[in-house]
Amino acid sequence: MSDFKNAIIEENTEEKASPKMRVRSPIDIEEAEIKRLKPEDAEEVTHIMRKCLFAVTEEEVREVLRRNMSYGAYVGRMLVAVGLAWGTAYNPTNLQLEAGYTNAIFLEDDAVLLAYEGKGLRELLVDHREMEGRAREFQFAVTLTTPMNPDGNVDEVVSQRGTKTEKVLMKAGYKFYKTRAGVIAVKQI
């Protein structure tokens, strides 16, 4: 009889010792596939953008997608994030977006569904749009991050209380400048 109790006690101690804390590794995170968006994706892209509080129409989105520079992040064949882009003219002398020769890719703020925030999708979308700009032989990647100019040094403000997109751009090497249109982020590509 005592042998039986010993066996039970030994089993219990083994069971208690075996549970371990499960640490989530990058391998456990769902993999995203980045694809170029097409005009026929406009309805789905508009839906994602509206969920992320963008005030856009499907026709506006379709027009941007026709320029063939925008990308989406898919997880399990479901669109979960979008990064729109188009060509623009950027004057590095006065830091302004102007009419004229297209020498830059303009990056619209990314729209990422809340459940997929923090998984590196913004970084992937920025990278793919920069590659698109380089493939088109543009000199710059630019974006308007906010229409308001902050008090003080722009870099300090962005690093301390910038948006998620601004922080991704800062890590990617973008420089931030105050302009009459607001804060612009620029990177030579």
Secondary structure, 3 states (H helix, E strand, C coil): CHHHHHHHHHHHHHHHHCCCCCCCCHHHCCCCEEEECCHHHHHHHHHHHHHCCCCCCHHHHHHHHCCCCCEEEEECCEEEEEECEEEEEEECCCCEEECCCCCEEEECCCEECHHHCCCCHHHHHHHHHHHHHHHCCCCEEEEEEECCCCCCCHHHHHHHHCCHHHHHHHHCCCEEEEECCEEEEEEEC
